[in-house]
Amino acid sequence: MPRAWIGIGSNVGDRLEYVRRALGLMDALPDTKLVAVSSVYDTAPVGTTDQPRFLNAVAELSTDIEPLELLRRLLVIEGECDRVRRGVWGPRTLDLDLLLYDDVEIETEELTLPHPRARERAFVLVPLAELAPDLRFPGGTETAAERAAALGDPGGSVRRVGDPPTPA
């Protein structure tokens, strides 16, 4: 079965509960199994910085759902977790990003794989490197762990705050 890595973030409401609920809903998708979950990280917001801090994690899924359909199902899960879209980088109860799907490379209006900014963001790379340190982005030479180390963590913006959460 193909493997997909999902970035999870929440900075509104009961952040940990939204992360846990998302994990349960992803694991309940047909032809999908939740393989692993990173620790939980407290992270500084990016883009619009005048908002609450995030809880972030990364989940690894084994799934037979094709990438575009998986993205659409992740958007449904966001809605089930009270996500309201108000601008690009605004506060949100839940944000699910399809980061990688095996070695698939796609660039359409609806989906770009790998996620176009995943290699630049410590809040993605640190939990991803925890789960899959030897994972390489398609066409890349650095592993997730090497990329995370190269980025560093300016200003302590990514801080581990908890063990991998259990799905709700």
N, C-alpha and C positions, 0 to 999 in steps of 0.2 A: 504494500500500500504506500502511496506517496506520503511524504512528511511535509507538514506546514508549520511555520512558526508564527505565532500571533503575539503582537505587542498589546498589552492591556494597561490602561490608565484610567484613573478616576481622581477628581479633585473637588467634588461636590457631594454633600450628604454623607452617608455612612460608606466611606470609600472602600474599606476592606470588604464590606458586605456586597458591594457592587462587583468587586473583583471575584469574590467567591461565587456569586450568582452567575456571572459570565462563564466561569469555568464549568459550572454544572450544566448550563445551557449548551455550551460547545460540546461537552462530552455526550450530551443527549442527541446531538445531530445524527441523522442516519448515516450508516457506513463510516462512522468516525469514532475514534478512541482518543481520549486525553492520555498522552504518553508521559508527560513530565511537566512540572511547573517550577519556575525559578523562585527564589526567595522574593520577598516584597521589599521594594526600595522606595524611600521618600525622596522625591526629586523636585527640583526647582522648575517652574513653568518656563517654556520656551516660546518665543514670539511675543505674545502679550504677557508681560511679566507681572502685571498688577492684578493678580488673582491668587487663590490658595495653592499651596503645594500639592503635588500629585503623589499618589501611590502608583507604582508601576511594577509590572512583572512581565514575563514572557512565558507563553505556553507552547508546548510542542504537541501537535496533533498528528495522528495517523488517519488519513481520510481518503476515500474514493470520490469525494466531491471535487469536481473540476474547479480550478482557481476562481474564475469569475462567479460561479454559483456560490462558492464558499464565501467570497467577499459579500455577496448579496445576503447570505444568511447571517453573516457577522453584523451587518447593518440592521437586520431584523432583531438580533439579540440586543444591540444598543437600544433600539426602541423599546424593547421589553423591559429594559433597565432604565427607563425614564429619560433617555437621551433626547435633548432638544438641541437642534443645530442653530447656534447664534454666532455666526462668524467663523473664521477659519481656526483660530487658536484660542477661543474663549473657554470659559469654565464648562465642565461637563461631568455628568454622573458616570459615564462610561465611554471610553474610546477604545475600539478594537481595530488594530492595523494588521493586515496581512503583510508580513515582513518578507517571508520567503516561502516558496512552494517548490520543494526539491531543487532541481537546477533550472527551473522554468524561468525564462525571460520573456516578458510581455510589456508592450507599451501601447495602451489604448487610451481613449478618453476616460474610460471608467476604471481601469486598473493598470498599474505599473508594477512589475515585479523584476527584480527585488524592489522593495519599497524605496523610493528615490532618495529619502533622507536618512535611512536606517544606518548607513555607514558613518554618519556624521554625529550621531546622538548618543551620548553616554548613557542616557536613561533607557535606551534600547540595547546598546552593545554590552553593558555590564551584566544585565540579567541573561542576555542571549549567550554570552561567553560562559556564564555559570552553567547553563544547560548543555551547551554544545561548543566547548572551547576550540575544537578542531574544525568546526564548520567553516566552509569558505563560501563567500558570495559567488554566484555564477560569474565566471570570467575573471575572478579576482585571485590574487595570490596569497593575501594575508588571511589568517584564521580569525574567527570572531575574537578570540582572546588577544591576539596580536593587535588587532584594530582597536579594541577597547583600551589596551595598554598605551597605544600610540596617542589616543585622544586625551588620556589622562582625565582628571576630574577637577577642572578649574573651579575653585571656590567651594568645594564640598557640595556640589549640586546633586550628587547621587549618593545616598547613604542607605545601607541595608538596615531594615527595621524589623524584619520578621522572617520566619521560616516560610517555606512554600505553603500557601493557603490551601485548605481543602475545599473542594467544590460544594456549593450549597444546592 
